[in-house]
Amino acid sequence: MSHSSELIATDIESYLKVHENKDMLRFLTCGSVDDGKSTLIGRLLYDSKMIFEDQLAAIEKDSQRFNTTNEAFDLALLVDGLQSEREQGITIDVAYRYFSTEQRKFIIADTPGHEQYTRNMATGASTCDLAIILIDARHGVQVQTRRHSYICSQLGIKHIIVAINKMDIVDYDQAVYQKIKQDYRDFAEQLKFTDVRFVPISALKGDNVVNASDNMSWYPGSPLLKLLNTVTIDRRVADAFRFQVQYVNRPNLDFRGFSGTVASGDIRVGDIVAVLPSGKQSQVKAIVTFDGNLPKATAGMAVTLTLTDEIDIGRGDMLVRPQDACVVSDSFVADVVWMAQEPLYADREYLVKAGSKLTSGYVRAINFKVDVNTLQQSDAKQLLLNEMGECRWELNEKIAFDQYDTNRNTGAFIIIDRLTNATVGAGMIRRLPTPEHTPRPRYSEFELEFNALIRKQYPHWNVRDISQD
């Protein structure tokens, strides 16, 4: 729902034009379990008058059945829509909500705090510009607070608002706020954040969420909503053209196009493009959309490109400008967030999906894993559920990619279990392996020994000596 505006009543066309040109901010709420993430979003929408009357009536009715806050109106029910979420009073899946103010538009991702659902939190964070990290004033910085902060840092989120919630329970004590603020600052110094702000709030009572709190006159800063309206987001994105082919469009003998979304940069009719990993070049003949052909396509646009030459292009290939190509390799070093009960083992084969490219590969070595409490690195032979570490990957075919820090769209991948087809991990490509890195031997010791045994016992079979491959 949009905010109320006088333009709606007087000039709807002007209102829509203003609304269309507003800046968009995507942010998520995260932190430890029961820190009040869903309640905060509910309060933000309620105090900003962003809720329809029929929604209010439904929430008031459901509050009598599911209320976990001992209040007449349970604001968390605005975003906790699953039956199991309402029964337990927790968030399980990522819930997205939209609202706007006079200054900008917002998309909120309400992510779960339970360690079991860390994978859902990482999913919500992957597309956000800013994170609100909630901390319960009674408990301070928890393990899950640190884990979520580390994941946000690794996923490239630079702007953080630390909302110290439930200040009403600690009698709005400034000393409690200052101690938690210092504890978090000490931890976050080692992370990649460029902008960290703090605000003491009570999501349940509404203190410092939309309006300034009379109970915390000692706080000199702005309420949360004002911070969201005024924070300046650095949206410098890669200007290099990247287009991952998702589908080869061949409706008849006279048309062959390559459909996908422009990941970054722009492309014009007549531009020369190279196809990776093959390296073959051609010229853009047309940029086709449902609404007609375009002279130019920019980042975020879903289009179909046709080329002047008949060259072999398939799903997963990447189109780039020849003078500004990305890396093509079958090996890289990446940070991995492991999301499955079964551990990540080195030398075990997995499916790797980078954009629309699906291939298989394995972890040659786990360089280290990270302790989310201290951010210390330690040796590891496996990664357990919700653990994070740096891994050297070897793929069975070459793919095109960028460093994640340069381009989030083309530097990320997911890991899929080959047997269950379940997503078991997510990765961010950091760099190529060092030159001294050697790939896994083509054959295992067992295969070499078995081959030697067969050649010795049955020489007349003329079995090939695979040790010479």
C-alpha positions as CSV (number, residue, x, y, z in Angstrom):
1,M,0.0,0.0,0.0
2,S,1.3,3.5,-0.7
3,H,1.3,6.4,1.7
4,S,-1.5,8.9,1.8
5,S,-0.9,11.9,-0.5
6,E,-3.0,15.0,-1.4
7,L,-2.0,14.3,-5.1
8,I,-4.1,11.2,-5.1
9,A,-7.3,13.2,-4.7
10,T,-6.3,16.2,-6.9
11,D,-4.0,14.8,-9.6
12,I,-3.7,11.1,-9.9
13,E,-1.5,11.2,-12.9
14,S,1.0,13.5,-11.3
15,Y,1.0,11.3,-8.2
16,L,1.7,8.1,-10.2
17,K,4.5,9.9,-12.0
18,V,6.1,11.0,-8.8
19,H,5.6,7.6,-7.3
20,E,7.2,5.9,-10.3
21,N,10.4,8.0,-10.1
22,K,11.0,7.5,-6.4
23,D,14.2,5.8,-5.2
24,M,13.8,2.1,-4.2
25,L,15.4,0.7,-1.0
26,R,15.4,-3.0,-0.4
27,F,16.3,-4.0,3.2
28,L,15.9,-7.0,5.5
29,T,15.4,-7.5,9.2
30,C,17.5,-10.1,10.8
31,G,19.1,-11.2,14.1
32,S,18.5,-13.8,16.8
33,V,15.3,-15.6,17.4
34,D,12.5,-13.7,19.1
35,D,14.3,-10.3,18.8
36,G,11.1,-8.8,17.4
37,K,11.7,-8.7,13.7
38,S,8.1,-9.3,12.6
39,T,6.7,-7.0,15.3
40,L,9.0,-4.2,14.1
41,I,7.8,-4.5,10.5
42,G,4.2,-4.6,11.7
43,R,4.8,-1.5,13.8
44,L,6.5,0.3,10.9
45,L,3.5,-0.4,8.7
46,Y,0.9,0.3,11.4
47,D,2.3,3.6,12.6
48,S,2.9,4.8,9.0
49,K,-0.8,4.1,8.2
50,M,0.2,1.6,5.5
51,I,-2.4,-1.1,6.4
52,F,-5.9,-1.4,4.8
53,E,-8.9,-1.5,7.1
54,D,-9.8,-5.1,6.1
55,Q,-6.2,-6.2,7.0
56,L,-6.6,-4.5,10.4
57,A,-9.9,-6.3,11.0
58,A,-8.3,-9.7,10.0
59,I,-5.3,-9.2,12.2
60,E,-7.5,-8.2,15.2
61,K,-9.4,-11.4,14.8
62,D,-6.3,-13.5,14.4
63,S,-4.7,-11.8,17.4
64,Q,-7.3,-13.4,19.7
65,R,-6.3,-16.8,18.4
66,F,-2.6,-16.6,17.9
67,N,-1.4,-13.7,20.1
68,T,2.0,-14.3,21.7
69,T,2.6,-10.8,23.0
70,N,-0.2,-10.4,25.5
71,E,-1.4,-7.4,23.6
72,A,-4.8,-6.8,22.1
73,F,-3.2,-6.4,18.6
74,D,-0.3,-8.7,17.6
75,L,1.6,-6.7,14.9
76,A,3.8,-9.7,14.0
77,L,0.8,-11.4,12.4
78,L,1.1,-8.8,9.5
79,V,4.1,-10.7,8.1
80,D,3.9,-14.1,9.8
81,G,1.4,-15.6,7.4
82,L,2.1,-19.4,7.7
83,Q,0.0,-21.4,10.1
84,S,3.1,-22.8,11.8
85,E,4.5,-19.3,12.2
86,R,1.4,-18.0,13.9
87,E,1.1,-21.0,16.2
88,Q,4.7,-20.9,17.3
89,G,5.2,-17.1,17.2
90,I,8.3,-17.4,15.0
91,T,9.3,-16.6,11.4
92,I,10.1,-19.6,9.3
93,D,10.1,-18.4,5.7
94,V,11.1,-15.1,4.2
95,A,8.2,-12.7,4.0
96,Y,8.3,-9.7,1.7
97,R,6.3,-6.5,2.2
98,Y,6.1,-3.3,0.2
99,F,5.4,0.3,1.3
100,S,6.4,3.8,0.5
101,T,6.8,7.2,2.0
102,E,7.2,10.7,0.5
103,Q,10.9,10.1,0.1
104,R,11.3,6.6,-1.3
105,K,9.8,3.2,-1.9
106,F,10.7,0.1,0.2
107,I,10.7,-3.6,-0.1
108,I,11.2,-5.4,3.2
109,A,12.4,-8.9,3.7
110,D,11.4,-10.3,7.1
111,T,13.9,-13.2,7.6
112,P,13.8,-15.9,10.3
113,G,16.1,-15.8,13.3
114,H,16.2,-19.5,14.1
115,E,19.5,-21.2,13.3
116,Q,17.6,-23.9,11.5
117,Y,16.5,-21.4,8.9
118,T,19.7,-19.6,8.3
119,R,19.5,-20.5,4.6
120,N,16.3,-18.5,4.4
121,M,17.9,-15.5,5.9
122,A,20.8,-15.7,3.4
123,T,18.2,-15.9,0.6
124,G,16.5,-12.7,1.8
125,A,19.8,-10.9,2.2
126,S,21.2,-11.7,-1.2
127,T,19.1,-8.9,-2.9
128,C,19.1,-6.2,-0.2
129,D,21.0,-2.9,0.1
130,L,20.6,-2.5,3.8
131,A,20.1,-4.7,6.9
132,I,18.3,-3.9,10.1
133,I,19.9,-6.2,12.7
134,L,17.7,-6.5,15.8
135,I,19.1,-7.1,19.2
136,D,17.1,-8.0,22.3
137,A,18.1,-5.4,25.0
138,R,17.7,-8.2,27.6
139,H,20.2,-10.6,26.0
140,G,22.6,-8.4,24.0
141,V,24.7,-9.7,21.1
142,Q,24.0,-13.4,20.5
143,V,25.6,-16.0,18.3
144,Q,22.9,-15.7,15.7
145,T,23.3,-11.9,15.7
146,R,27.0,-12.5,14.8
147,R,26.2,-15.1,12.2
148,H,23.6,-12.9,10.5
149,S,26.0,-10.0,10.5
150,Y,28.8,-12.0,9.0
151,I,26.5,-13.4,6.3
152,C,25.4,-9.8,5.5
153,S,29.0,-8.7,5.3
154,Q,29.9,-11.6,3.0
155,L,26.9,-11.0,0.7
156,G,28.1,-7.4,0.1
157,I,25.7,-5.4,2.3
158,K,27.5,-2.3,3.4
159,H,24.8,-0.4,5.3
160,I,23.6,-1.6,8.7
161,I,21.1,-0.3,11.2
162,V,21.4,-2.0,14.6
163,A,18.0,-1.7,16.3
164,I,18.3,-2.5,20.0
165,N,14.7,-3.6,20.7
166,K,12.6,-4.2,23.8
167,M,14.0,-1.2,25.6
168,D,10.7,-0.9,27.4
169,I,11.5,-4.2,29.2
170,V,14.7,-2.8,30.6
171,D,13.1,0.5,31.6
172,Y,14.6,2.4,28.7
173,D,18.0,2.2,30.4
174,Q,20.7,4.2,28.5
175,A,23.5,2.2,30.1
176,V,22.1,-1.1,28.6
177,Y,21.9,0.5,25.2
178,Q,25.4,1.9,25.3
179,K,26.9,-1.5,26.4
180,I,25.2,-3.4,23.6
181,K,26.3,-0.7,21.1
182,Q,29.9,-1.0,22.2
183,D,29.8,-4.8,22.1
184,Y,28.5,-4.8,18.6
185,R,31.0,-2.1,17.4
186,D,33.9,-4.3,18.7
187,F,32.6,-7.3,16.8
188,A,31.7,-5.4,13.5
189,E,35.2,-3.8,13.2
190,Q,36.3,-6.9,11.5
191,L,33.5,-6.9,9.0
192,K,33.1,-5.2,5.6
193,F,30.5,-2.6,6.6
194,T,31.0,1.0,5.7
195,D,28.0,2.5,7.5
196,V,26.8,1.2,10.9
197,R,24.1,3.2,12.8
198,F,22.3,2.4,16.1
199,V,18.8,3.2,17.4
200,P,17.1,2.1,20.6
201,I,13.5,1.1,20.0
202,S,10.5,-0.7,21.4
203,A,8.7,-2.3,18.4
204,L,5.8,-3.4,20.6
205,K,5.2,0.1,22.1
206,G,6.3,2.1,19.1
207,D,9.2,4.0,20.6
208,N,11.6,5.4,18.0
209,V,10.2,3.3,15.2
210,V,8.2,6.0,13.3
211,N,8.0,8.7,15.9
212,A,10.6,9.9,18.4
213,S,10.3,8.4,21.9
214,D,9.6,10.6,25.0
215,N,10.9,7.7,27.1
216,M,14.4,7.9,25.6
217,S,15.0,11.6,25.4
218,W,18.7,10.8,26.0
219,Y,18.9,9.4,22.5
220,P,20.0,12.2,20.1
221,G,19.5,10.4,16.8
222,S,16.5,9.9,14.5
223,P,13.8,7.3,14.6
224,L,14.2,4.2,12.5
225,L,11.9,5.3,9.6
226,K,13.7,8.6,9.2
227,L,17.0,6.7,9.0
228,L,15.5,4.5,6.3
229,N,14.3,7.6,4.4
230,T,17.6,9.5,4.6
231,V,20.3,6.8,4.4
232,T,22.4,7.2,1.2
233,I,23.0,3.9,-0.6
234,D,26.0,3.6,-2.8
235,R,24.6,1.7,-5.8
236,R,27.7,1.7,-7.9
237,V,27.2,-1.4,-10.0
238,A,29.4,-3.0,-12.6
239,D,29.1,-1.2,-15.9
240,A,30.5,-4.1,-17.9
241,F,27.8,-5.8,-20.1
242,R,26.8,-9.2,-18.8
243,F,23.9,-11.3,-20.3
244,Q,23.4,-14.9,-19.2
245,V,21.4,-16.9,-21.7
246,Q,18.4,-18.6,-20.0
247,Y,16.6,-19.9,-23.0
248,V,17.2,-20.3,-26.8
249,N,14.0,-19.0,-28.4
250,R,13.3,-20.9,-31.6
251,P,9.6,-20.5,-32.5
252,N,10.1,-21.2,-36.2
253,L,12.8,-21.6,-38.9
254,D,13.1,-17.9,-39.4
255,F,13.8,-16.8,-35.9
256,R,16.4,-17.8,-33.3
257,G,16.9,-15.5,-30.3
258,F,18.6,-15.8,-27.0
259,S,16.5,-14.9,-24.0
260,G,17.6,-13.7,-20.6
261,T,18.0,-10.8,-18.2
262,V,20.7,-8.1,-18.6
263,A,22.8,-8.7,-15.4
264,S,24.8,-5.5,-15.7
265,G,25.7,-2.8,-18.1
266,D,23.8,-2.1,-21.3
267,I,23.6,-3.4,-24.9
268,R,22.6,-1.7,-28.2
269,V,21.7,-2.9,-31.6
270,G,24.8,-3.1,-33.7
271,D,27.2,-3.8,-30.7
272,I,29.8,-6.6,-31.1
273,V,29.4,-9.3,-28.5
274,A,31.5,-12.4,-27.5
275,V,30.0,-15.7,-26.3
276,L,31.7,-17.2,-23.3
277,P,33.2,-19.7,-22.7
278,S,33.6,-20.4,-26.5
279,G,34.9,-16.9,-27.3
280,K,33.0,-16.7,-30.6
281,Q,31.9,-13.2,-31.7
282,S,28.9,-11.7,-33.5
283,Q,26.9,-8.5,-33.8
284,V,23.5,-7.8,-32.1
285,K,20.9,-7.7,-34.8
286,A,17.8,-6.9,-32.7
287,I,16.7,-6.5,-29.1
288,V,13.2,-8.1,-29.0
289,T,10.6,-7.7,-26.2
290,F,6.9,-8.5,-26.0
291,D,6.1,-4.9,-26.5
292,G,8.3,-4.5,-29.6
293,N,11.9,-4.1,-30.5
294,L,14.2,-1.8,-28.6
295,P,17.3,0.1,-29.6
296,K,18.9,-0.5,-26.2
297,A,18.6,-2.7,-23.2
298,T,19.9,-1.9,-19.7
299,A,20.5,-3.9,-16.5
300,G,17.5,-5.6,-15.1
301,M,15.6,-5.8,-18.4
302,A,14.4,-9.2,-19.7
303,V,14.9,-9.3,-23.4
304,T,15.7,-11.6,-26.4
305,L,18.8,-10.9,-28.4
306,T,19.2,-11.9,-32.0
307,L,22.6,-12.0,-33.7
308,T,23.7,-11.6,-37.3
309,D,25.7,-14.9,-37.3
310,E,24.6,-18.5,-36.7
311,I,26.9,-19.5,-33.9
312,D,26.5,-22.1,-31.2
313,I,25.0,-20.6,-28.1
314,G,23.2,-22.5,-25.4
315,R,21.6,-22.0,-22.0
316,G,24.2,-21.0,-19.5
317,D,26.5,-19.2,-22.0
318,M,27.3,-15.5,-21.2
319,L,27.3,-12.7,-23.7
320,V,29.8,-9.9,-23.1
321,R,31.7,-7.2,-25.0
322,P,35.0,-8.6,-26.3
323,Q,37.0,-5.7,-24.8
324,D,35.4,-6.2,-21.4
325,A,35.2,-9.9,-20.9
326,C,34.9,-11.7,-17.5
327,V,36.9,-14.7,-16.2
328,V,36.5,-18.1,-17.9
329,S,37.8,-20.9,-15.8
330,D,37.0,-24.3,-14.3
331,S,38.4,-23.5,-10.9
332,F,38.0,-20.7,-8.3
333,V,38.1,-19.8,-4.6
334,A,34.8,-19.0,-3.0
335,D,33.2,-18.3,0.4
336,V,30.6,-20.9,1.1
337,V,27.5,-20.8,3.4
338,W,26.5,-24.4,4.1
339,M,22.8,-25.0,4.5
340,A,22.3,-28.8,4.8
341,Q,22.3,-31.3,7.6
342,E,24.7,-33.5,5.7
343,P,28.2,-31.9,5.9
344,L,30.1,-30.5,2.9
345,Y,33.0,-32.8,2.2
346,A,36.0,-32.2,0.0
347,D,36.2,-34.4,-3.1
348,R,32.5,-35.1,-3.1
349,E,30.7,-34.2,-6.3
350,Y,28.0,-31.6,-6.3
351,L,26.0,-29.7,-8.9
352,V,27.0,-26.1,-9.2
353,K,24.5,-23.5,-10.7
354,A,25.9,-20.1,-11.5
355,G,23.2,-18.0,-13.0
356,S,21.6,-20.2,-15.7
357,K,24.7,-22.4,-16.1
358,L,24.4,-25.8,-14.4
359,T,27.5,-28.0,-14.2
360,S,29.1,-30.4,-11.7
361,G,32.2,-30.0,-9.6
362,Y,33.8,-30.7,-6.2
363,V,35.6,-28.9,-3.4
364,R,39.3,-29.6,-3.9
365,A,40.1,-28.3,-0.4
366,I,38.5,-26.3,2.4
367,N,41.0,-23.6,3.1
368,F,39.4,-22.7,6.5
369,K,36.1,-22.2,8.3
370,V,35.1,-19.1,10.2
371,D,34.0,-19.0,13.9
372,V,31.1,-16.5,13.8
373,N,31.7,-15.5,17.4
374,T,35.4,-14.5,17.1
375,L,35.7,-14.4,13.2
376,Q,38.8,-16.5,13.7
377,Q,39.8,-18.9,10.9
378,S,40.6,-22.5,11.6
379,D,41.4,-25.6,9.6
380,A,38.5,-27.8,8.5
381,K,37.9,-31.0,6.6
382,Q,34.2,-30.4,6.3
383,L,31.5,-27.7,6.8
384,L,28.5,-28.4,9.0
385,L,25.1,-26.9,8.9
386,N,25.2,-23.1,9.0
387,E,29.0,-23.1,9.0
388,M,30.9,-20.8,6.6
389,G,34.3,-21.2,5.1
390,E,36.6,-20.6,2.1
391,C,36.8,-23.4,-0.4
392,R,38.8,-24.2,-3.6
393,W,36.4,-25.4,-6.3
394,E,37.1,-27.5,-9.4
395,L,34.4,-27.8,-12.0
396,N,34.1,-30.4,-14.8
397,E,33.7,-27.6,-17.4
398,K,34.6,-24.0,-17.7
399,I,32.2,-21.3,-16.8
400,A,32.2,-17.5,-17.1
401,F,32.1,-15.4,-13.9
402,D,33.1,-12.2,-12.2
403,Q,34.4,-11.7,-8.6
404,Y,31.4,-11.3,-6.3
405,D,32.7,-8.0,-5.0
406,T,32.7,-6.7,-8.5
407,N,29.4,-8.1,-9.7
408,R,27.0,-9.8,-7.3
409,N,24.8,-11.1,-10.2
410,T,27.6,-13.0,-12.0
411,G,29.8,-13.8,-9.0
412,A,27.4,-16.0,-7.0
413,F,26.4,-19.6,-7.3
414,I,24.3,-22.2,-5.5
415,I,25.3,-25.8,-4.6
416,I,22.9,-28.6,-5.3
417,D,22.9,-32.2,-4.0
418,R,23.1,-34.6,-7.0
419,L,20.9,-37.2,-5.4
420,T,18.1,-35.2,-3.8
421,N,18.3,-32.1,-6.0
422,A,18.1,-30.0,-2.9
423,T,20.0,-26.7,-2.5
424,V,22.6,-27.4,0.1
425,G,24.8,-24.3,0.0
426,A,25.5,-20.9,-1.5
427,G,28.8,-19.4,-2.6
428,M,30.5,-16.1,-3.5
429,I,33.4,-16.3,-5.8
430,R,36.4,-14.3,-4.5
431,R,39.4,-15.1,-6.7
432,L,41.2,-17.6,-8.9
433,P,43.3,-20.3,-7.2
434,T,47.0,-19.6,-6.7
435,P,49.3,-20.8,-9.5
436,E,50.7,-23.6,-7.5
437,H,47.2,-25.1,-7.1
438,T,47.0,-28.5,-8.8
439,P,43.8,-30.2,-9.8
440,R,42.6,-33.5,-8.5
441,P,44.2,-36.6,-10.1
442,R,42.1,-38.0,-13.0
443,Y,42.0,-41.4,-11.4
444,S,41.8,-42.6,-7.8
445,E,44.4,-44.9,-6.2
446,F,41.9,-47.7,-6.3
447,E,41.3,-47.2,-10.1
448,L,45.0,-47.2,-10.7
449,E,45.7,-50.3,-8.6
450,F,42.8,-52.2,-10.2
451,N,43.9,-51.3,-13.7
452,A,47.5,-52.5,-12.9
453,L,46.1,-55.7,-11.5
454,I,44.0,-56.4,-14.6
455,R,46.9,-55.7,-17.0
456,K,49.2,-58.0,-15.0
457,Q,46.8,-61.0,-14.7
458,Y,45.2,-60.7,-18.2
459,P,48.0,-59.4,-20.5
460,H,46.2,-60.9,-23.6
461,W,43.3,-58.5,-23.0
462,N,45.5,-55.5,-24.1
463,V,44.0,-53.2,-21.3
464,R,45.2,-49.6,-21.7
465,D,47.6,-48.3,-19.0
466,I,45.6,-45.4,-17.5
467,S,48.5,-44.3,-15.3
468,Q,50.0,-42.8,-18.5
469,D,46.9,-40.6,-19.2
